[in-house]
Amino acid sequence: MQLRDAVAVIVNFALIGSLTVFGFRLFADYHAKGRWAKNVTSLLAGVGLMMLAAALLLTPQNTAIIVKISHTKIARFLLWGSNTLLFAAIAAFGLITYSRPLRLWHERKIERDLRRELPKIP
């Protein structure tokens, strides 16, 4: 293994480890504020999937297959697919987040307009 490859592996594992620690810190924050129950399963499932990915990556057979696959153009396809799905998720979050307040604002505006048209009865 060359020095460059060793550094890349170490940096990747450090990044995954730091994300795991950050996730557990978020878990501690949620637990402290009482909002942890709805998010703890996602956090633990994510950590479990990362551990599964690391376990599969560390076997010699799978590493050889990954090296063969890495010489193809599949990485670009997966990167484009991942970015497309992430942008779609961001757009969906934006639509969900901002559609309700706009709908409520529009409903209030309609109610105000209807009240203005009604005659005032003493």
N, C-alpha and C positions, 0 to 999 in steps of 0.2 A: 504494500500500500504506500502510495506516495504521500508526501507531506500535505499537498493540496487536498487530497481525498480525505486524509485524516482530519484536517482542519474543518472540512465541510461536514463530516460526520459529527464531530464534536459540537460544532455550532448548531447543527440541526437538533441534536439531543438536548443541548442547552436551551434552545428555543422552546422545544416541546416541554421540557421540565419547567421553564419559567411560566409558560402558559398554564400548566397544571397548578403550579403554586398560586398563580393569579386567580385561577378558578376557585381554589380552596379559600383564598382570601375573600372572594365574592360570596362564597358559601358562608363564611364566618360573619360577613356583614349582613347577609340576609337573615341568618339565624339570630343575630343580635337585635335586628329590627322586627323580627317576627314574620317576615315575608318569605321565608325560606322553603316552606312546605311545597309550594307549587313549582319551584325551580330545582329542588335538590335532585329529583329523578333525572332531569336533563343533564345536570352537571355530572352526576355519577355515570350516566350512560355515555357521555362524551369522554370522560376519563377512561372508562372501560374500553371504548372503541379505540382510543389512542394506544392503550396498552396492548390490545389485540393486534393493531397494525404494527407496533414495534416487535411483538413476538413473532409475527409472520415474516417480518423483514429480516429478522436475525437468523433465520434458518438458511443453510448454504444452498439448498435447492431453489428456494424462492429468490434468493439474492441473484443466483445465476439467471433465472428467468427475467428478473427485473432488469438486469444488465442487458440482456438480449432485446427486451422491449424498449429500453431507453435509446437504442440505436435507430429506432424507427421514428416516424413523425407523430406518433400517438400523443406525445407530451403536449404538442401544440394544440391538437384537437381537444384534449382534456382541459387545457388551460382556457381555451376559448369557451368551452362548455361551462366550465366553472364560473368564469367571469359573467357569462350570459345569465346563469342561474342566480348569481349574487346580485346583479343589476335588477333582475326581475323581482327578487326578494325585497330589495330596497324600494323599488317602485311600488310594490304591493303594500309595503309598510307605510309609505307616504300616502297612498290612496286611502288606506284604512284609517290612518291617523287624522287626515285632514278632511275626509268626506263627511264625517259626522258633524264636526263643528260648522262646516259650511251648510249642511242640510238644516241644522238647528237654526242658524242665522237666517236662512231663507224662509223657514216656517215662521219665525218671529216677525219677519218683514211682512209676510202675507197677512198675519194676524193684525199687525198695526195698520196695514192698508185697509183691511176690512172694517176695523173699528172706526177709522176716519170717515168711511162712507156711510155709516149708520147715523141716522138722525139722533140728536140728543133729546131724550124725553125727561122732562123735569119731575 
